Structure formats: C-alpha cells, structure tokens
Amino acid sequence: MTQSNNEVVIPISLIMVKCQWWLSALIEQINRVEKNINSLIYEEKVQRMADDHFLKISLKKLCEWLTEFDKYVEEFEDILKKLKSLYNIKLLRDVSEHEVDYYKQRGYKQKDFFNEDYNQSIIRPLIINNVYYIGGKININELKLILKELKSILKNNNYNFKYEAISVLDKLMKEPKV
C-alpha cells in the first residue's frame, strides 16, 4: 500500500477482491435466512438471529469496500446510493454489535434503537408476508435486486476510471519507492 498526500492508497486489486468476498458472504447469508424463513424450530429461530447479525456485518463491510472502489471508478456511485437508501446500515450494525449498551439505555443513537412501526428493537429480524427484513428495517428482496446489479458490474470487470483517480494513480506510479 502506497501513500499519496498522507493518505494510504489501497491497491485496486485488493479493493476488488474484498468487494467480491463481502458480496459472496452477503449472498450466502441471504440464502441461509431464506432457507429457514418460516421455521418454528427454536434452534433455527436462534440461528436466524445470528444470521441477521452477520447480514448486518457483511452489508456494512461491502459498503465500506464499495466506498473505496467508488473513489476510483464510476460504476459504484449508483449502487451505493441504492444501498444507503434502504436504511442506515452502519446504525443497524452498530446497534447489533453494541446490543447490551442499547438495552441498558446507553446506546450512541438510543432514540433509533426501537422500531416504532413494529414495536420491537432493530436488533431483531422481522418477517412480514413471507419477506425477511434485516433488523426489521431492510427488505431482503430489495437488497437482492441491488446485489444482483452489483454482481453483474463486478463480473463484467470493465470499469470507467474517474479523472481524479487517474491523476492519483499516475502520481503514485511516478513516486520513487523507499
């Protein structure tokens, strides 16, 4: 990893691989929750809670890596907008990660902890008319449509580099290695 103007620049190849990994992880988690969506078996309900947590983590990680990729190429701006329009992904992950603090009324965004629409915390998944909602907020079918579009973009592997990115990359190529 190289530095440019005191900022560490992550190689595009690593960013691309991380995006693909987190996309795959997210798709795998979606498949797991959909497989047992209507199960009444206690162990599968408990597993659904864990899967919901991992969905939040995977989605947040994917957004982080796409944000890095978006610095260089044009194709991800629309995908990121669509993902961010679903709900505050970072909040869902943070609340899930710091669950005990939220139950103790010490959460960073305590007012957002409770889903007023469904009278439950945003820690829990929600199933309405056989549609799974991550943290009771993100419709998994809407997410799958965005992920399908993203998978297609990543598979094509044909990107339009932003002008600003080209100048940064050019500069990095000219800098002497220390």
Secondary structure as GFF3:
##gff-version 3
##sequence-region A 1 178
A	DSSP	beta_strand	2	4	.	.	.	ID=ss1
A	DSSP	beta_strand	7	9	.	.	.	ID=ss2
A	DSSP	alpha_helix	12	35	.	.	.	ID=ss3
A	DSSP	alpha_helix	42	70	.	.	.	ID=ss4
A	DSSP	alpha_helix	77	86	.	.	.	ID=ss5
A	DSSP	alpha_helix	89	97	.	.	.	ID=ss6
A	DSSP	alpha_helix	99	103	.	.	.	ID=ss7
A	DSSP	three_ten_helix	110	112	.	.	.	ID=ss8
A	DSSP	beta_strand	114	115	.	.	.	ID=ss9
A	DSSP	beta_strand	120	121	.	.	.	ID=ss10
A	DSSP	beta_strand	126	128	.	.	.	ID=ss11
A	DSSP	beta_strand	131	134	.	.	.	ID=ss12
A	DSSP	beta_strand	138	139	.	.	.	ID=ss13
A	DSSP	alpha_helix	140	156	.	.	.	ID=ss14
A	DSSP	alpha_helix	163	174	.	.	.	ID=ss15
###
